Amino acid sequence: MALPVWYNPMTKPMVKWMSHQGGNCRDFEMDFYRCSSRTGPKKAAEICSAELEDLSECITKSKEFQRAVTMYRERKKQGKPFAKPPAGDVAGISK
């Protein structure tokens, strides 16, 4: 992930190139960029670690996946039945 070096007239038009500004992680990315632009690229990883961690989690969804795996294993261990999938029309998909 590239750190912002300086702000110039091309910064706004190029914001969606190689970034997450068009997706669900745009707020986390902007928080990290705001923080890193105040601290500079060398100290950004250290000072803005909370913002960087939030952005990384949003991109990779690693904690979300690990939580789902843990719940699956616990349900299997307890022998509880799994929930039935919803009907096809609930998700807007017809059978």
SERO-4910 file (N, C-alpha, C, O; in steps of 0.05 Angstrom, whole numbers):
BEGIN
 pado doro    nc1    nc2    nc3   cac1   cac2   cac3    cc1    cc2    cc3    oc1    oc2    oc3
  Met    A     17    -23      0      0      0      0     18     25      0     36     27     17
  Ala    A     13     43    -18     30     66    -21     20     88     -2     -4     92      2
  Leu    A     39    102     10     33    124     27     32    150     11     47    152     -9
  Pro    A     14    169     18     13    194      3     39    210      7     47    214     30
  Val    A     51    218    -15     76    233    -13     70    263    -12     81    277      5
  Trp    A     53    272    -30     45    300    -31     18    302    -45     10    284    -59
  Tyr    A      4    324    -39    -22    329    -52    -17    347    -76     -4    368    -73
  Asn    A    -27    339    -99    -25    356   -123    -51    355   -138    -70    341   -130
  Pro    A    -54    370   -160    -79    371   -175    -88    344   -186   -112    341   -190
  Met    A    -70    325   -189    -78    299   -200    -86    280   -178    -95    257   -184
  Thr    A    -84    287   -153    -91    269   -131   -120    261   -132   -126    237   -130
  Lys    A   -138    280   -135   -167    273   -135   -175    256   -159   -189    236   -155
  Pro    A   -167    263   -184   -175    246   -206   -164    218   -204   -177    199   -214
  Met    A   -141    215   -192   -128    188   -191   -135    173   -166   -124    152   -161
  Val    A   -154    183   -150   -160    171   -124   -170    142   -126   -165    126   -107
  Lys    A   -184    135   -147   -194    107   -149   -174     88   -162   -178     64   -162
  Trp    A   -152     99   -173   -132     81   -185   -116     69   -163   -105     82   -146
  Met    A   -115     42   -163   -100     27   -143   -106     35   -114    -88     37    -98
  Ser    A   -132     39   -109   -141     45    -82   -167     31    -76   -177     16    -93
  His    A   -178     35    -53   -203     23    -45   -225     44    -43   -245     40    -28
  Gln    A   -222     66    -57   -241     88    -55   -268     82    -68   -288     95    -62
  Gly    A   -269     62    -85   -294     55    -98   -309     33    -83   -331     26    -91
  Gly    A   -297     22    -62   -309     -1    -49   -318      5    -20   -322     28    -13
  Asn    A   -321    -16     -5   -331    -14     22   -310     -3     42   -317      6     64
  Cys    A   -285     -4     35   -263      4     53   -255     33     50   -234     41     61
  Arg    A   -270     49     36   -261     76     30   -258     93     55   -239    110     56
  Asp    A   -275     90     74   -273    106     99   -249     99    115   -235    117    125
  Phe    A   -242     73    117   -218     65    131   -193     74    117   -174     83    130
  Glu    A   -194     74     90   -170     83     75   -166    113     79   -144    122     82
  Met    A   -188    128     78   -186    157     82   -176    164    110   -160    182    114
  Asp    A   -185    149    130   -175    153    157   -145    149    159   -130    165    171
  Phe    A   -136    127    146   -107    122    146    -92    143    131    -71    152    140
  Tyr    A   -102    151    108    -88    171     92    -87    198    106    -67    212    105
  Arg    A   -109    205    120   -108    231    135    -87    230    157    -72    249    160
  Cys    A    -86    208    171    -66    205    192    -38    204    181    -20    218    191
  Ser    A    -34    189    160     -7    187    149      2    212    135     26    218    134
  Ser    A    -16    228    125     -8    253    112      1    274    133     16    292    128
  Arg    A    -10    271    158     -1    289    180     26    280    192     41    297    200
  Thr    A     31    254    192     56    245    205     79    241    186    102    241    194
  Gly    A     73    237    160     94    232    141     97    202    136     89    186    152
  Pro    A    108    195    112    109    167    105    127    149    122    122    125    124
  Lys    A    148    161    134    166    144    150    154    136    177    159    113    186
  Lys    A    139    153    189    127    147    216     99    137    214     87    130    235
  Ala    A     87    137    191     59    130    188     52    102    198     32     98    211
  Ala    A     69     82    191     63     55    199     64     52    229     50     35    240
  Glu    A     80     68    243     82     66    272     60     82    286     47     71    304
  Ile    A     56    107    278     37    124    291      8    118    284    -10    119    300
  Cys    A      4    111    259    -23    105    249    -29     75    248    -44     66    230
  Ser    A    -18     61    266    -22     31    266    -51     23    269    -59      3    258
  Ala    A    -66     37    285    -94     30    289   -110     33    263   -126     16    256
  Glu    A   -106     55    249   -119     60    224   -111     40    203   -127     30    187
  Leu    A    -85     33    203    -75     13    184    -86    -14    189    -92    -29    171
  Glu    A    -89    -21    215   -100    -47    222   -130    -49    214   -139    -69    204
  Asp    A   -145    -27    218   -173    -26    210   -175    -30    180   -192    -44    170
  Leu    A   -158    -16    165   -159    -18    136   -151    -46    126   -165    -57    109
  Ser    A   -131    -58    138   -123    -85    131   -145   -105    137   -150   -123    121
  Glu    A   -158   -102    159   -181   -120    166   -203   -117    146   -216   -137    138
  Cys    A   -209    -92    138   -231    -88    119   -224   -101     92   -242   -112     79
  Ile    A   -199    -99     84   -191   -110     58   -191   -141     59   -202   -154     41
  Thr    A   -179   -152     79   -175   -181     80   -197   -197     93   -202   -220     87
  Lys    A   -212   -184    111   -233   -196    127   -224   -221    142   -238   -240    146
  Ser    A   -199   -220    151   -187   -243    165   -200   -249    192   -205   -272    198
  Lys    A   -206   -228    208   -219   -232    234   -247   -243    230   -256   -260    245
  Glu    A   -261   -232    210   -288   -241    204   -288   -271    196   -305   -286    205
  Phe    A   -270   -279    180   -268   -306    171   -261   -325    195   -272   -346    198
  Gln    A   -242   -316    211   -233   -332    234   -257   -335    254   -260   -357    266
  Arg    A   -273   -315    257   -296   -317    275   -316   -337    263   -327   -353    279
  Ala    A   -321   -337    237   -340   -356    225   -329   -384    228   -345   -402    234
  Val    A   -303   -388    225   -292   -415    228   -295   -425    257   -301   -448    262
  Thr    A   -290   -407    276   -292   -414    304   -321   -421    311   -326   -441    326
  Met    A   -340   -406    301   -368   -412    306   -376   -439    294   -391   -454    306
  Tyr    A   -366   -444    270   -372   -469    256   -362   -493    272   -376   -513    277
  Arg    A   -337   -491    282   -324   -512    297   -339   -517    323   -343   -540    332
  Glu    A   -347   -495    337   -361   -498    362   -389   -511    358   -397   -528    374
  Arg    A   -402   -503    338   -429   -514    332   -426   -544    326   -442   -560    335
  Lys    A   -405   -551    310   -400   -579    304   -393   -595    329   -402   -618    332
  Lys    A   -377   -583    346   -368   -596    371   -392   -601    390   -394   -622    402
  Gln    A   -411   -582    391   -434   -585    408   -456   -603    396   -475   -610    409
  Gly    A   -453   -609    370   -472   -626    357   -499   -612    350   -519   -625    346
  Lys    A   -498   -585    349   -522   -570    343   -527   -570    312   -507   -570    297
  Pro    A   -552   -571    304   -557   -571    275   -550   -543    263   -553   -523    277
  Phe    A   -542   -543    239   -537   -518    225   -563   -507    214   -581   -521    208
  Ala    A   -564   -481    212   -587   -467    203   -592   -474    173   -573   -477    158
  Lys    A   -618   -477    166   -624   -483    138   -619   -458    122   -623   -435    131
  Pro    A   -611   -461     97   -607   -437     80   -634   -424     74   -654   -438     74
  Pro    A   -634   -398     70   -659   -384     65   -671   -393     38   -657   -403     21
  Ala    A   -697   -388     35   -710   -394     10   -697   -377    -12   -686   -356     -7
  Gly    A   -698   -387    -37   -685   -374    -59   -695   -346    -65   -679   -329    -73
  Asp    A   -720   -341    -60   -731   -314    -66   -723   -293    -45   -726   -269    -51
  Val    A   -713   -301    -22   -705   -282     -2   -682   -265    -11   -681   -241     -6
  Ala    A   -663   -277    -25   -639   -263    -35   -644   -251    -62   -626   -240    -74
  Gly    A   -669   -252    -71   -675   -241    -98   -669   -260   -120   -667   -252   -144
  Ile    A   -665   -285   -114   -658   -305   -134   -682   -324   -136   -691   -336   -116
  Ser    A   -693   -327   -159   -716   -345   -162   -706   -373   -168   -685   -377   -181
  Lys    A   -721   -393   -159   -713   -421   -164   -719   -430   -192   -713   -452   -199
***
